[in-house]
Amino acid sequence: MAAGETQLYAKVSNKLKGRSSPLLLEPLLAMGFPVHTALKALAATGRKTAEEALAWLHDHCNDPSLDDPIPQEYALFLCPTGPLLEKLQEFWRESKRQCAKNRAHEVFPHVTLCDFFTCEDQKVECLYEALKRAGDRLLGSFPMAVPLALHSSISYLGFFVNGSPADVIREFAMTFATEASLLAGTSVSHFWIFSQVPGHGPNLRLNNLTRSSFMSHYILQKYCSVKPCTKQLHLTLAHKFYPHHQRALEQLARAIPLGHSCQWTAALYSRDMRFVHYQTLRALFQYKPQNMDELTLRPGDYIFVDPTQQDEASEGWVIGISQRTGCRGFLPENYTDRASESDTWVKHRMYTFSLATDLNSRKDGEASSRCSGEFLPQTARSLSSLQALQATVARKSVLVVRHGERLDQIFGKSWLQQCSTPDGKYYRPDLNFPCSLPRRSRGIKDFENDPPLSSCGIFQSRIAGDALLDSGIRISSVFVSPALRCVQTAKLILEELKLEKKIKIRVEPGIFEWTKWEAGKTTPTLMSLEELKEANFNIDTDYRPAFPLSALMPAESYQEYVDRCTASVVQIVNTCPQDTGVILIVSHGSTLDSCTRPLLGLPPRECGDFAQLVRKIPSLGMCFCEENKEEGKWELVNPPVKTLTHGANAAFNWRNWISGN
């Protein structure tokens, strides 16, 4: 490390002594990363963990702007949670469906407290401290209920916050702004201005495009100037919509019940200031570059696209900058979909205004106390932990998992012909075929429309099971689709969890794939419970399914499919009334949607949207629902393990490859 960098690090460490910066910085510096890039990575990932910052640095190893001192922009929002947030999100969806997308759909429901401002990477911790100080100062006077009054005009619809609650919220915003400006301080440093070089346009094959687009180099005084919102506080519902949609939007807005209690959270977000006026795309599929000037895409990547710099792009292609890597290049437009601006924002810290009840009824008579989200005092933190523990113990959860890779997914519809001898016996033509197949009473032909897992699918299932074991999750019961690939996936997961002999697999035909998507005019011939037991699957033969196998109809309608999935998942949950562990459902990609939306109280998706969504669900994709007994509802939360991502591996014939020819 250079001497100058060592001094800078010492200065930052001293200024933030007692905070988390040195603990997060030290592992990155020990790996040889310069201070300014380590700080940049921490700021870009919300200063959560050194591991996330390290992953960001690895992804940005070829980022041409990595060393440029461009700070993030930050903003403070007051955000609703709980039932009110759900109703607002429901309004978002319905207004978009009925009246098309408007500007409000670009951002989550919020009240702006402080609009976007810049802050140097090494001073971001000061913003966290300012948020804590402001929250603690206004905690006692923060309104228990924030009154919302509907306001409508020809181009705007939203809720206004008025009266004394609005005064308190404005005071909170002003306190944060004052504290942030004082704590962040002032410094003078070099700063690059990002803009296009006049007369050049985007050089699309150029390795130095990003450098050439830095037009000027200035010396700026970087004073963290935070401007609180002093005007009318408002929560926008719709903005810049077509005038003829005003009445429909008003009707939807009036249907939002405002009587729900709501816990409000002050949340600090950041964004990359360079791409404020760019379009944001989200990658739907993986793309491997065919040329040096193309971008690598992974599903879920965000791409920033400047509409003014697309002149030299071929039809069907765009030029963009990857948020994940910082690299610039071509990408196929049909591999992406439009995303919202706020999808790329990073949440840093929150201050939650809520009421925490003292479960121990302390002798001093203090029955309750305000608590403050991440900044809980020690006593309140202990109470919050106890409450969370009690809620977790009594909480029922459902983990829905898609099966592993199936043989026909890799080898096509003719996979059975590729592994069958003329006399109907199985052999292994490729290592991705399993070593053997279970015995079926009618022979190997019954596998044609009920394919087993590939070798990779078996491997995927074991990896997922091993990860679930490491997560500490407690599986209490298992339900599967009758498709062989689903039963196999469940068995392999249970084996890795060391539960294959303790938990029996319950076969539920009601969660089988939408039969319209199955080949043929009849439902597939599936293995019977007796055949599965003979194949060494630990099947619960006493379980009575919600939807018997004989009731499956070929080419059923979408509504019929949704209805049977709803009935099945309701019975599955009710079948385990005393179980407080995790109910594991192993089924098809479609059930990640059709078996979770009924629990969440959401209506079925439109059929077209459903089909588009299911195509994007990978092998071993997961959705995790938890029951919130306090609020009498289910919630979608992060799955206990990460997703499994890997690339394709094409077939290889050595006869077609002769050295020297």
C-alpha positions in Angstrom: 0.0 0.0 0.0 1.3 3.4 -0.9 2.2 5.9 1.8 -0.5 8.3 0.8 -3.1 5.5 1.0 -1.9 4.5 4.4 -2.4 8.0 5.7 -5.8 8.3 4.2 -6.9 5.0 5.8 -5.5 6.2 9.2 -7.5 9.4 8.8 -10.7 7.6 8.0 -10.2 5.1 10.8 -9.6 7.9 13.4 -12.6 9.9 12.2 -14.9 6.9 12.4 -13.4 5.4 15.5 -15.9 3.1 17.2 -17.9 2.6 14.0 -17.9 -0.2 11.5 -15.7 1.3 8.8 -12.3 -0.1 10.0 -13.8 -3.5 10.6 -15.2 -3.6 7.0 -12.1 -1.9 5.5 -9.4 -4.0 7.0 -10.2 -7.3 5.3 -10.3 -5.6 1.9 -7.1 -3.7 2.5 -5.4 -6.9 3.7 -6.2 -8.3 0.3 -4.3 -5.5 -1.4 -7.2 -3.3 -2.6 -6.5 0.4 -2.5 -8.4 2.4 0.1 -10.5 4.5 -2.4 -11.7 1.4 -4.3 -12.5 -0.5 -1.1 -14.5 2.5 0.2 -16.2 2.7 -3.2 -17.2 -0.9 -3.0 -18.5 -0.5 0.6 -20.6 2.5 -0.4 -22.0 0.7 -3.5 -23.1 -2.3 -1.5 -24.7 -0.4 1.4 -21.8 -1.0 3.8 -23.3 -4.3 5.0 -20.5 -6.8 4.9 -16.9 -7.1 3.7 -17.9 -10.2 1.7 -20.5 -8.2 -0.3 -17.9 -5.5 -1.0 -15.4 -8.1 -2.0 -17.8 -9.7 -4.5 -18.5 -6.2 -5.9 -14.8 -5.6 -6.4 -14.3 -8.9 -8.2 -17.3 -8.2 -10.5 -15.9 -4.7 -11.2 -12.3 -5.8 -11.9 -12.6 -4.6 -15.5 -14.7 -1.5 -14.7 -12.9 1.4 -16.5 -14.4 3.9 -13.9 -13.3 1.9 -10.8 -10.7 4.5 -9.9 -12.7 7.6 -10.6 -13.8 9.4 -7.5 -17.5 9.6 -8.4 -19.6 9.6 -5.2 -23.0 8.0 -4.7 -26.1 10.1 -4.4 -28.2 9.6 -1.2 -31.8 10.3 -0.3 -33.9 9.9 2.8 -37.5 8.5 2.5 -40.3 7.8 4.9 -41.7 4.5 3.9 -44.9 2.7 5.1 -44.8 -1.0 6.1 -47.3 -3.7 6.9 -50.9 -3.7 5.7 -50.8 -0.2 4.3 -47.8 -1.0 2.2 -49.5 -4.1 0.8 -52.6 -2.0 -0.1 -50.4 0.6 -1.8 -48.6 -2.1 -3.8 -51.9 -3.5 -4.8 -52.9 -0.1 -6.0 -49.6 0.1 -8.0 -50.4 -3.2 -9.7 -54.0 -2.5 -10.5 -53.4 1.1 -11.7 -50.7 -0.2 -14.0 -53.0 -2.9 -15.3 -56.0 -0.6 -15.8 -54.3 2.7 -16.8 -50.9 1.8 -18.0 -47.6 2.7 -16.4 -46.9 6.2 -15.1 -44.0 7.9 -13.4 -45.1 6.8 -9.9 -44.4 3.2 -10.8 -40.7 3.9 -11.1 -40.3 4.2 -7.3 -41.8 2.3 -4.3 -44.4 4.1 -2.0 -42.7 6.8 0.0 -42.7 10.3 1.4 -39.5 12.2 0.3 -37.8 13.7 3.4 -34.5 14.8 1.8 -33.9 14.7 -2.0 -30.8 13.2 -3.5 -27.5 14.7 -2.4 -23.8 13.6 -2.8 -21.6 12.3 0.0 -18.0 11.1 -0.3 -17.5 7.4 0.2 -15.4 7.7 3.3 -18.1 9.8 5.0 -21.1 7.6 4.5 -21.0 6.4 8.1 -21.7 10.0 9.1 -25.0 9.7 7.4 -25.9 6.7 9.4 -25.0 8.5 12.6 -27.0 11.5 11.5 -30.0 9.2 10.9 -29.7 7.7 14.4 -29.3 11.1 16.1 -32.3 12.6 14.3 -34.5 9.6 15.0 -33.5 9.5 18.7 -34.2 13.2 19.0 -37.7 13.0 17.5 -38.6 9.5 18.7 -40.8 10.7 21.6 -42.8 13.1 19.5 -43.1 11.1 16.3 -46.9 10.6 15.5 -48.3 7.2 16.3 -50.6 7.6 13.2 -49.8 9.6 10.1 -53.0 11.1 8.6 -53.2 10.8 4.9 -55.6 13.0 2.8 -56.2 12.2 -0.9 -55.4 15.0 -3.4 -56.1 14.8 -7.1 -55.3 17.0 -10.1 -55.1 16.5 -13.9 -51.6 15.0 -13.7 -51.1 14.1 -10.0 -52.7 11.8 -7.5 -51.5 11.2 -4.0 -51.9 11.5 -0.3 -51.0 14.7 1.5 -49.6 14.7 5.1 -50.9 17.7 7.0 -51.2 19.2 10.5 -48.9 18.6 13.5 -47.8 15.2 12.3 -46.4 16.8 9.1 -44.6 19.4 11.3 -42.9 16.6 13.3 -41.9 14.7 10.2 -40.4 17.9 8.7 -38.5 18.6 11.9 -37.1 15.1 11.7 -36.0 15.7 8.1 -34.4 19.1 9.0 -32.6 17.5 12.0 -31.1 14.8 9.8 -30.1 17.3 7.2 -28.3 19.5 9.8 -26.6 16.5 11.4 -25.5 15.1 8.1 -24.1 18.3 6.9 -22.2 18.8 10.2 -20.8 15.3 10.5 -19.8 14.8 6.8 -17.7 18.0 6.9 -16.0 19.6 3.9 -13.1 18.6 1.7 -11.5 19.6 -1.6 -10.6 16.9 -4.2 -10.6 16.1 -7.9 -13.8 15.1 -9.6 -14.5 13.8 -13.1 -17.5 15.1 -14.9 -19.2 12.3 -16.9 -20.5 13.5 -20.3 -20.3 12.6 -24.0 -17.5 14.2 -26.0 -19.1 16.6 -28.5 -19.0 15.6 -32.1 -17.8 12.1 -31.4 -20.9 10.0 -30.5 -20.5 6.7 -28.9 -17.5 4.7 -30.2 -19.0 1.2 -30.0 -16.0 -0.9 -30.7 -13.7 1.2 -28.5 -12.0 -0.1 -25.5 -11.5 3.4 -24.2 -15.1 4.7 -24.6 -15.6 5.4 -20.9 -12.4 7.3 -20.7 -13.1 9.3 -23.8 -16.5 10.3 -22.4 -15.0 12.0 -19.3 -15.0 15.4 -20.9 -13.6 17.6 -18.1 -11.7 17.4 -14.9 -12.5 19.9 -12.1 -11.6 20.6 -8.6 -14.7 20.7 -6.5 -15.5 21.6 -3.0 -17.4 18.5 -1.8 -19.5 19.8 1.0 -22.3 17.4 2.0 -25.2 19.7 1.5 -28.5 18.1 2.5 -31.8 19.9 1.7 -34.8 18.7 3.7 -38.2 18.8 2.2 -39.9 21.9 3.6 -42.9 22.0 1.3 -46.1 19.9 1.2 -45.3 16.3 2.4 -46.9 13.8 0.0 -47.0 10.1 -0.9 -47.4 9.9 -4.7 -49.9 7.4 -6.1 -49.8 8.4 -9.8 -47.9 11.1 -11.7 -47.8 12.1 -15.4 -50.8 9.9 -16.4 -53.2 10.4 -19.2 -56.0 12.8 -18.2 -58.8 10.4 -19.2 -57.4 7.9 -16.6 -57.9 10.4 -13.7 -61.3 9.1 -12.6 -60.3 5.4 -12.7 -57.2 6.2 -10.6 -59.2 8.2 -8.1 -61.6 5.3 -7.7 -58.8 2.9 -7.0 -57.2 5.3 -4.6 -60.4 5.8 -2.6 -60.5 2.0 -2.2 -57.3 2.0 -0.2 -58.2 1.5 3.5 -56.4 4.1 5.6 -57.6 2.7 9.0 -54.7 0.2 9.2 -52.1 0.8 11.8 -48.8 1.5 10.1 -45.2 1.3 11.2 -43.2 4.0 9.4 -39.5 3.6 8.5 -37.0 6.3 7.6 -34.8 4.6 4.9 -31.5 5.9 3.5 -31.0 4.9 -0.2 -28.2 5.6 -2.7 -27.9 5.5 -6.5 -25.2 5.9 -9.1 -25.4 9.6 -10.1 -24.1 8.9 -13.6 -27.2 7.1 -14.7 -30.0 9.2 -13.4 -31.4 10.0 -16.8 -30.7 6.6 -18.4 -33.2 3.9 -19.1 -32.9 0.8 -16.9 -33.2 -2.7 -18.3 -33.2 -6.0 -16.5 -31.7 -9.1 -18.1 -34.1 -12.0 -18.4 -31.7 -14.6 -19.7 -28.1 -15.5 -19.7 -26.0 -14.2 -22.6 -22.4 -15.2 -23.5 -20.7 -12.6 -25.7 -19.8 -13.6 -29.2 -17.6 -10.6 -29.8 -15.3 -8.5 -27.6 -17.6 -5.5 -27.6 -20.6 -7.4 -26.2 -21.7 -7.6 -22.6 -22.0 -10.7 -20.5 -25.5 -11.0 -19.1 -26.8 -13.0 -16.1 -30.5 -13.2 -15.3 -31.3 -10.3 -13.0 -28.5 -8.0 -14.2 -29.4 -4.3 -14.5 -28.2 -2.4 -17.6 -28.2 1.3 -17.9 -29.0 2.5 -21.4 -28.6 6.1 -22.7 -31.3 6.5 -25.4 -29.3 9.3 -27.1 -26.3 7.0 -27.8 -27.9 4.2 -29.8 -27.3 5.5 -33.3 -24.7 2.9 -34.3 -26.4 -0.1 -32.6 -27.8 -2.7 -35.0 -31.5 -3.4 -35.0 -32.5 -5.5 -32.0 -29.3 -4.5 -30.1 -28.6 -1.7 -27.6 -25.5 -0.3 -26.0 -25.5 -0.2 -22.2 -23.4 -0.3 -19.0 -23.8 -3.2 -16.7 -24.5 -2.2 -13.1 -23.0 -5.5 -11.9 -19.6 -5.1 -13.7 -19.4 -1.5 -14.8 -18.5 -2.6 -18.3 -20.0 -1.2 -21.4 -21.0 -3.0 -24.6 -23.7 -4.4 -27.0 -26.5 -6.6 -25.7 -29.5 -8.2 -27.4 -32.6 -6.1 -26.5 -34.9 -9.1 -26.5 -32.9 -10.6 -23.6 -34.1 -7.8 -21.4 -37.2 -6.1 -20.0 -37.7 -2.6 -18.7 -37.0 -2.1 -15.0 -37.9 0.6 -12.6 -35.4 3.3 -11.7 -35.5 2.4 -8.0 -34.7 -1.3 -8.7 -31.0 -0.3 -8.8 -31.0 1.8 -5.7 -29.2 0.4 -2.6 -30.7 0.6 0.8 -28.2 1.5 3.5 -29.8 2.0 6.9 -33.3 2.3 8.3 -34.7 3.9 11.4 -38.1 2.4 12.4 -40.6 4.3 14.6 -42.5 1.6 16.5 -43.9 0.7 19.9 -42.0 -2.1 21.7 -43.8 -3.7 24.7 -41.8 -4.7 27.7 -42.5 -8.4 28.1 -41.0 -8.6 31.6 -43.3 -5.9 33.1 -40.4 -4.2 34.8 -41.0 -3.0 38.4 -40.4 0.6 37.5 -43.7 0.5 35.8 -42.4 1.3 32.4 -44.9 -0.6 30.3 -43.6 0.4 26.9 -40.9 2.2 25.1 -40.2 3.5 21.7 -37.6 1.6 19.7 -35.6 2.7 16.7 -35.0 0.0 14.1 -31.4 -0.7 13.6 -30.4 1.7 16.3 -32.0 0.0 19.3 -30.5 0.7 22.7 -29.3 -2.4 24.5 -32.4 -3.0 26.6 -34.8 -2.4 23.6 -32.6 -4.6 21.5 -32.9 -7.5 24.0 -36.7 -7.1 24.0 -36.8 -7.0 20.3 -34.7 -10.2 20.1 -36.9 -12.0 22.5 -40.0 -11.0 20.6 -38.4 -12.1 17.3 -37.4 -15.4 18.9 -41.0 -16.0 20.3 -42.5 -15.2 16.9 -40.0 -17.5 15.1 -40.8 -20.4 17.4 -44.5 -20.2 16.7 -44.2 -19.4 13.0 -45.2 -21.8 10.3 -43.3 -21.6 7.0 -43.6 -23.0 3.5 -40.6 -23.5 1.2 -41.6 -24.2 -2.5 -38.8 -25.7 -4.6 -38.6 -26.5 -8.3 -37.2 -29.9 -9.2 -33.7 -30.4 -10.6 -32.6 -30.6 -14.2 -34.7 -33.2 -16.1 -33.3 -35.4 -18.9 -35.6 -34.2 -21.7 -34.6 -30.6 -20.8 -31.1 -31.4 -22.1 -31.5 -34.2 -24.6 -34.9 -33.2 -26.1 -38.1 -35.1 -26.8 -36.2 -38.1 -28.2 -34.2 -38.6 -25.0 -35.8 -42.0 -24.4 -34.8 -43.3 -27.9 -31.2 -42.2 -27.2 -30.9 -44.5 -24.1 -33.1 -47.5 -25.1 -31.9 -50.7 -26.7 -34.1 -52.4 -29.4 -35.4 -54.8 -26.8 -36.4 -52.0 -24.4 -33.6 -51.9 -22.0 -31.9 -48.8 -20.6 -28.3 -47.9 -21.2 -26.3 -44.8 -20.5 -25.2 -43.0 -23.7 -23.9 -39.8 -21.9 -22.6 -39.1 -18.4 -25.6 -36.8 -17.8 -27.9 -39.8 -18.1 -28.4 -41.4 -14.6 -26.7 -44.7 -13.9 -30.0 -46.5 -13.8 -33.8 -45.9 -13.8 -36.3 -47.2 -11.3 -38.4 -50.2 -12.4 -41.8 -49.6 -13.8 -44.5 -52.2 -14.3 -45.2 -51.3 -17.9 -41.5 -51.0 -18.9 -39.3 -48.1 -19.9 -41.8 -46.5 -22.3 -43.7 -45.0 -19.3 -40.7 -42.7 -18.7 -41.3 -40.8 -22.0 -43.6 -38.2 -20.5 -42.4 -38.6 -16.9 -38.6 -38.1 -17.3 -36.2 -38.6 -14.4 -33.5 -36.2 -13.2 -30.3 -36.0 -15.2 -27.0 -36.6 -13.4 -26.7 -32.8 -13.1 -30.2 -32.7 -11.7 -29.2 -35.2 -9.0 -26.1 -33.1 -8.3 -28.1 -29.9 -8.1 -30.6 -31.5 -5.6 -27.8 -32.7 -3.4 -26.1 -29.2 -3.4 -29.5 -27.6 -2.4 -30.0 -30.1 0.3 -26.5 -29.6 1.7 -27.0 -25.8 1.7 -30.3 -26.2 3.5 -28.5 -28.3 6.1 -25.9 -25.6 6.6 -28.7 -22.9 6.9 -30.1 -24.7 10.0 -33.6 -24.8 8.6 -35.9 -27.4 10.3 -38.0 -29.3 7.8 -41.1 -30.8 9.4 -43.0 -32.3 6.4 -42.6 -32.8 2.7 -45.1 -32.7 -0.1 -44.3 -33.5 -3.7 -45.8 -33.5 -7.2 -46.3 -37.1 -8.4 -43.8 -36.5 -11.3 -40.8 -38.7 -10.8 -38.3 -35.8 -11.1 -40.0 -34.0 -8.1 -40.0 -37.2 -5.9 -36.4 -37.7 -6.7 -35.5 -34.1 -5.9 -37.3 -34.4 -2.5 -35.6 -37.6 -1.7 -32.1 -36.3 -2.4 -32.7 -33.1 -0.4 -33.9 -35.2 2.6 -30.8 -37.4 2.3 -28.5 -34.4 2.6 -30.6 -33.1 5.5 -30.2 -36.6 7.2 -34.0 -36.9 7.3 -34.7 -39.5 4.6 -35.7 -42.1 7.2 -37.4 -39.7 9.6 -39.8 -37.8 7.3 -42.1 -39.6 4.8 -42.8 -38.0 1.4 -46.4 -37.2 0.8 -47.4 -37.3 -2.8 -50.0 -34.6 -3.7 -51.3 -34.7 -7.3 -52.9 -31.4 -6.9 -49.6 -29.6 -7.3 -48.7 -31.4 -10.5 -47.7 -29.3 -13.6 -50.4 -27.4 -15.6 -51.6 -30.3 -17.8 -52.0 -28.0 -20.8 -48.2 -27.9 -20.9 -47.9 -31.7 -20.9 -47.4 -33.5 -24.2 -50.2 -35.7 -25.5 -54.0 -35.7 -25.1 -53.9 -37.7 -21.9 -52.2 -37.1 -18.6 -48.8 -38.7 -18.3 -48.5 -42.2 -16.8 -47.0 -41.5 -13.4 -45.4 -44.0 -11.0 -47.8 -45.5 -8.5 -47.1 -45.2 -4.7 -46.3 -48.9 -4.7 -43.8 -48.5 -7.5 -42.2 -45.5 -5.7 -41.9 -47.6 -2.5 -40.4 -50.4 -4.4 -37.8 -47.9 -5.9 -36.8 -47.1 -2.3 -38.7 -43.8 -1.9 -40.0 -43.3 1.7 -43.6 -42.6 0.7 -46.4 -41.9 3.1 -49.1 -44.3 1.9 -51.6 -43.1 4.5 -51.7 -39.5 3.2 -55.0 -38.6 1.5 -54.3 -36.0 -1.1 -56.5 -32.9 -1.7 -56.7 -33.8 -5.4 -56.5 -37.5 -6.3 -54.4 -38.6 -9.3 -57.4 -39.8 -11.2 -59.0 -36.3 -11.1 -56.1 -34.8 -13.2 -57.6 -33.8 -16.5 -55.6 -33.3 -19.7 -55.4 -29.8 -21.3 -57.1 -28.2 -18.3 -57.8 -24.5 -18.4 -55.7 -22.0 -16.5 -58.4 -21.4 -14.0 -58.9 -25.1 -13.3 -55.1 -25.4 -12.7 -55.1 -22.4 -10.4 -58.1 -23.7 -8.4 -56.6 -27.2 -7.8 -53.3 -25.7 -6.7 -55.1 -23.4 -4.3 -57.1 -26.2 -2.8 -54.0 -28.3 -2.5 -51.8 -25.8 -0.8 -54.6 -24.9 1.6 -54.9 -28.6 2.6 -51.2 -28.9 2.8 -50.9 -26.1 5.3 -53.9 -27.3 7.3 -52.6 -30.8 7.4 -49.8 -29.6 9.6 -51.6 -27.4 12.2 -49.2 -28.4 15.0 -46.0 -28.3 13.0 -44.1 -25.1 13.6 -41.2 -26.0 11.3 -40.9 -25.6 7.5 -43.2 -27.4 5.1 -41.2 -28.4 2.0 -43.1 -28.5 -1.3 -41.1 -29.9 -4.2 -42.9 -29.4 -7.5 -42.6 -27.6 -10.8 -41.5 -24.1 -11.7 -45.2 -23.0 -12.1 -46.0 -23.8 -8.4 -43.5 -21.2 -7.1 -46.3 -18.8 -8.2 -49.5 -20.9 -8.1 -48.8 -22.3 -4.6 -47.6 -19.1 -2.9 -50.1 -16.5 -4.2 -53.0 -18.2 -2.4 -51.1 -18.0 0.9 -50.2 -14.4 0.3 -53.9 -13.5 -0.4 -53.0 -12.4 -3.9 -55.2 -13.1 -7.0 -53.9 -15.3 -9.8 -51.7 -13.6 -12.4 -52.9 -13.0 -15.9 -52.2 -16.2 -17.9 -49.7 -14.6 -20.3 -47.8 -13.0 -17.4 -47.8 -16.4 -15.6 -46.3 -18.2 -18.6 -43.6 -15.6 -19.1 -42.7 -15.8 -15.4 -42.5 -19.6 -15.2 -40.0 -19.7 -18.2 -37.5 -17.7 -16.0 -37.5 -20.1 -13.0 -34.3 -22.2 -12.9 -33.8 -25.7 -11.5 -34.0 -25.7 -7.7 -35.5 -22.2 -7.8 -37.1 -21.4 -4.4 -39.9 -19.2 -2.9 -40.2 -19.0 0.9 -43.4 -17.9 2.7 -43.7 -17.3 6.5 -46.9 -17.0 8.5 -47.1 -13.7 10.4 -49.6 -14.7 13.2 -49.5 -11.2 14.8 -50.9 -9.7 11.6 -52.9 -12.7 10.5 -51.2 -13.1 7.1 -48.4 -14.8 5.2 -45.4 -13.0 3.8 -42.8 -13.7 1.1 -39.3 -13.6 2.6 -35.8 -14.5 1.4 -35.2 -18.2 0.9 -32.8 -19.8 3.4 -30.2 -20.5 0.7 -28.8 -18.9 -2.4 -29.7 -19.8 -6.0 -27.6 -22.2 -8.0 -26.2 -20.7 -11.2 -24.1 -22.6 -13.8 -23.5 -22.7 -17.5 -24.1 -25.1 -20.3 -21.7 -27.9 -21.3 -22.2 -29.0 -24.9 -21.8 -32.6 -26.1 -18.3 -33.5 -27.5 -17.4 -36.1 -30.1 -13.7 -36.8 -30.3 -14.1 -38.3 -33.8 -14.9 -34.8 -35.1 -11.7 -33.4 -33.6 -8.4 -34.5 -35.1 -5.3 -32.6 -34.1 -3.7 -30.7 -36.9 -6.7 -30.8 -39.3 
